[in-house]
Amino acid sequence: MHAGPDSAEGARNAIEWIWDWIVFLWLQVGILLLFVAIFDCAARIYLYATRRSDIDPRAFADAYAGASWTPEYFAEDARSSARWCPYSYWVGKRFHSRYLNINSQGLRRTWRGPRTLRDDTGKAIRIYTFGGSTMWGEGARDDYTIASWLQRMLDETPYRVKVTNYAEDGYVSTQEALFLAKQLRSATCPI
């Protein structure tokens, strides 16, 4: 069978039809991407213009019920840093501020009442708290961490007790165990 001029014309028409659909689809995808890019830019501009400020959004959490100290606390938290500690990876770097204080050993300050401060004989019962962010006191001022509350409650008993917060922000159980072993080995917290 011989292909005549009509079959060549039909092939050309099919190719043109396919090409037209490719161009049509390409334009549709291009227009869609253009609209997505415009919407994304508009959303970014709106969010930038309406944001509260550079204050950490956690400061406005419902749990704080509009407390006035939270923006300053989270700004202090952002300025604090950590230093390398073998095996457990990090401990807090020495830091002093109004609400967040970490000593040279990387330990968070625990509340001390008049009774605790008077007891410098070394005969107090020592309690060491270990843990992660919750025990460390993430989102809480020094005087309101779990260790500080424990110290307050124990100060109301007839016993002389001193609580030390060995927790570290972000630790997991393995890091906590390694940090405890390191403290025991160095006799920082004797058994």
RONU-469284 format. One record per residue (C-alpha): residue number from 0; x, y, z. Coordinates in steps of 0.2 Angstrom, whole numbers. Example, Ala and Ser with C-alpha at 12.3 -4.5 7.8 and 13.67 -1.06 7.14 Angstrom:
! residues 2
{i 0&east 62&north -22&up 39}
{i 1&east 68&north -5&up 36}
This chain:
! residues 191
{i 0&east 0&north 0&up 0}
{i 1&east 6&north 17&up -5}
{i 2&east 5&north 32&up 8}
{i 3&east -3&north 46&up -1}
{i 4&east -2&north 65&up 2}
{i 5&east -18&north 63&up 14}
{i 6&east -8&north 51&up 26}
{i 7&east 6&north 64&up 27}
{i 8&east -6&north 78&up 30}
{i 9&east -14&north 67&up 44}
{i 10&east 2&north 64&up 53}
{i 11&east 6&north 83&up 52}
{i 12&east -11&north 87&up 60}
{i 13&east -8&north 74&up 74}
{i 14&east 9&north 81&up 78}
{i 15&east 2&north 99&up 78}
{i 16&east -13&north 93&up 89}
{i 17&east 0&north 85&up 101}
{i 18&east 11&north 101&up 101}
{i 19&east -4&north 112&up 104}
{i 20&east -9&north 101&up 120}
{i 21&east 9&north 102&up 126}
{i 22&east 9&north 121&up 124}
{i 23&east -8&north 122&up 133}
{i 24&east -3&north 111&up 147}
{i 25&east 14&north 120&up 149}
{i 26&east 5&north 137&up 150}
{i 27&east -8&north 131&up 163}
{i 28&east 6&north 124&up 174}
{i 29&east 16&north 140&up 172}
{i 30&east 1&north 151&up 176}
{i 31&east -3&north 140&up 192}
{i 32&east 15&north 142&up 198}
{i 33&east 14&north 160&up 195}
{i 34&east -1&north 162&up 206}
{i 35&east 7&north 151&up 219}
{i 36&east 22&north 162&up 220}
{i 37&east 12&north 178&up 221}
{i 38&east 1&north 170&up 235}
{i 39&east 17&north 165&up 244}
{i 40&east 24&north 182&up 243}
{i 41&east 8&north 190&up 249}
{i 42&east 7&north 178&up 264}
{i 43&east 25&north 182&up 269}
{i 44&east 22&north 201&up 268}
{i 45&east 6&north 199&up 278}
{i 46&east 14&north 188&up 291}
{i 47&east 29&north 200&up 292}
{i 48&east 18&north 215&up 294}
{i 49&east 7&north 208&up 307}
{i 50&east 19&north 198&up 318}
{i 51&east 20&north 203&up 336}
{i 52&east 38&north 206&up 337}
{i 53&east 54&north 197&up 338}
{i 54&east 48&north 190&up 355}
{i 55&east 49&north 171&up 356}
{i 56&east 31&north 165&up 353}
{i 57&east 32&north 153&up 368}
{i 58&east 31&north 169&up 379}
{i 59&east 13&north 171&up 374}
{i 60&east 7&north 153&up 378}
{i 61&east -9&north 151&up 386}
{i 62&east -1&north 143&up 401}
{i 63&east 7&north 160&up 406}
{i 64&east -9&north 169&up 406}
{i 65&east -1&north 185&up 400}
{i 66&east 13&north 185&up 413}
{i 67&east 24&north 200&up 411}
{i 68&east 40&north 191&up 414}
{i 69&east 39&north 179&up 400}
{i 70&east 46&north 190&up 386}
{i 71&east 62&north 194&up 396}
{i 72&east 64&north 176&up 402}
{i 73&east 63&north 169&up 384}
{i 74&east 75&north 182&up 378}
{i 75&east 87&north 177&up 392}
{i 76&east 85&north 159&up 387}
{i 77&east 89&north 163&up 369}
{i 78&east 105&north 172&up 375}
{i 79&east 111&north 157&up 385}
{i 80&east 122&north 144&up 377}
{i 81&east 130&north 127&up 381}
{i 82&east 147&north 120&up 381}
{i 83&east 154&north 103&up 377}
{i 84&east 154&north 90&up 390}
{i 85&east 161&north 72&up 386}
{i 86&east 148&north 58&up 384}
{i 87&east 133&north 68&up 388}
{i 88&east 137&north 81&up 374}
{i 89&east 133&north 97&up 383}
{i 90&east 130&north 107&up 399}
{i 91&east 124&north 124&up 401}
{i 92&east 138&north 138&up 399}
{i 93&east 140&north 150&up 414}
{i 94&east 126&north 163&up 412}
{i 95&east 118&north 175&up 424}
{i 96&east 102&north 185&up 421}
{i 97&east 86&north 190&up 431}
{i 98&east 77&north 174&up 428}
{i 99&east 90&north 161&up 422}
{i 100&east 106&north 158&up 431}
{i 101&east 118&north 144&up 427}
{i 102&east 134&north 142&up 437}
{i 103&east 152&north 137&up 431}
{i 104&east 148&north 118&up 433}
{i 105&east 133&north 120&up 421}
{i 106&east 120&north 119&up 435}
{i 107&east 104&north 129&up 435}
{i 108&east 101&north 139&up 451}
{i 109&east 89&north 132&up 464}
{i 110&east 79&north 143&up 476}
{i 111&east 87&north 145&up 493}
{i 112&east 77&north 151&up 508}
{i 113&east 84&north 159&up 524}
{i 114&east 85&north 142&up 532}
{i 115&east 94&north 134&up 518}
{i 116&east 106&north 149&up 517}
{i 117&east 110&north 148&up 535}
{i 118&east 115&north 130&up 535}
{i 119&east 133&north 130&up 529}
{i 120&east 139&north 116&up 541}
{i 121&east 138&north 103&up 527}
{i 122&east 127&north 92&up 538}
{i 123&east 112&north 95&up 527}
{i 124&east 104&north 80&up 518}
{i 125&east 108&north 82&up 499}
{i 126&east 96&north 79&up 486}
{i 127&east 101&north 79&up 468}
{i 128&east 88&north 80&up 454}
{i 129&east 92&north 74&up 436}
{i 130&east 82&north 75&up 420}
{i 131&east 79&north 84&up 404}
{i 132&east 70&north 100&up 400}
{i 133&east 56&north 98&up 412}
{i 134&east 67&north 95&up 427}
{i 135&east 79&north 108&up 422}
{i 136&east 65&north 121&up 421}
{i 137&east 62&north 125&up 403}
{i 138&east 50&north 140&up 403}
{i 139&east 51&north 143&up 422}
{i 140&east 61&north 156&up 432}
{i 141&east 75&north 149&up 443}
{i 142&east 64&north 150&up 459}
{i 143&east 50&north 140&up 451}
{i 144&east 59&north 125&up 444}
{i 145&east 54&north 108&up 451}
{i 146&east 70&north 108&up 461}
{i 147&east 66&north 125&up 468}
{i 148&east 49&north 119&up 473}
{i 149&east 56&north 104&up 481}
{i 150&east 68&north 114&up 491}
{i 151&east 54&north 126&up 497}
{i 152&east 43&north 111&up 502}
{i 153&east 58&north 103&up 511}
{i 154&east 62&north 119&up 520}
{i 155&east 45&north 118&up 529}
{i 156&east 50&north 101&up 537}
{i 157&east 61&north 99&up 552}
{i 158&east 75&north 92&up 541}
{i 159&east 90&north 102&up 534}
{i 160&east 90&north 98&up 516}
{i 161&east 99&north 105&up 501}
{i 162&east 92&north 102&up 483}
{i 163&east 104&north 103&up 468}
{i 164&east 97&north 104&up 451}
{i 165&east 108&north 93&up 440}
{i 166&east 95&north 92&up 426}
{i 167&east 100&north 99&up 408}
{i 168&east 89&north 106&up 395}
{i 169&east 86&north 94&up 381}
{i 170&east 94&north 78&up 389}
{i 171&east 87&north 61&up 385}
{i 172&east 88&north 46&up 398}
{i 173&east 105&north 40&up 391}
{i 174&east 113&north 58&up 393}
{i 175&east 105&north 59&up 411}
{i 176&east 113&north 42&up 416}
{i 177&east 130&north 47&up 409}
{i 178&east 129&north 63&up 417}
{i 179&east 125&north 55&up 434}
{i 180&east 139&north 42&up 432}
{i 181&east 151&north 57&up 428}
{i 182&east 145&north 66&up 444}
{i 183&east 147&north 50&up 455}
{i 184&east 164&north 46&up 448}
{i 185&east 170&north 64&up 452}
{i 186&east 162&north 63&up 469}
{i 187&east 153&north 79&up 465}
{i 188&east 137&north 71&up 471}
{i 189&east 142&north 57&up 484}
{i 190&east 130&north 43&up 487}
